[in-house]
């Protein structure tokens, strides 16, 4: 079992930066991919960035060049560094972990952290 605790959201002005953190607790060797998703008011949840155990990284087109996903402490922590924030980045951001198929292919989610970009 894995528990994800996401944090770091807040109110920030356009153009500024924010770093989100996701602490993975439990049997983290189950996890093959970690990522960040977001859900803006009235919209569907969308993928923001992912990182795999072998270091493959992907980003949504809307955040390429502005956001950076990284891991630390042997995958105990995953970060999302967000630069040049825009009002359209306002959303609840969720940490996600996908388990290997032989561990059931389970999707784990954090409870979400709210990011508001506004002047």
VENHU-V988967 format. One record per helix or strand of 2 or more residues. SS is the DSSP state (hx for helix, st for strand). FROM is the first residue (numbers start at 1). LEN is the number of residues. If there is no record, write none. Layout:
ss->SS from->FROM len->LEN
ss->SS from->FROM len->LEN
This chain:
ss->st from->2 len->6
ss->st from->10 len->3
ss->st from->18 len->9
ss->hx from->28 len->3
ss->st from->31 len->9
ss->st from->46 len->7
ss->st from->57 len->3
ss->st from->67 len->6
ss->st from->77 len->6
ss->hx from->87 len->3
ss->st from->91 len->9
ss->hx from->101 len->3
ss->st from->107 len->3
ss->st from->113 len->5
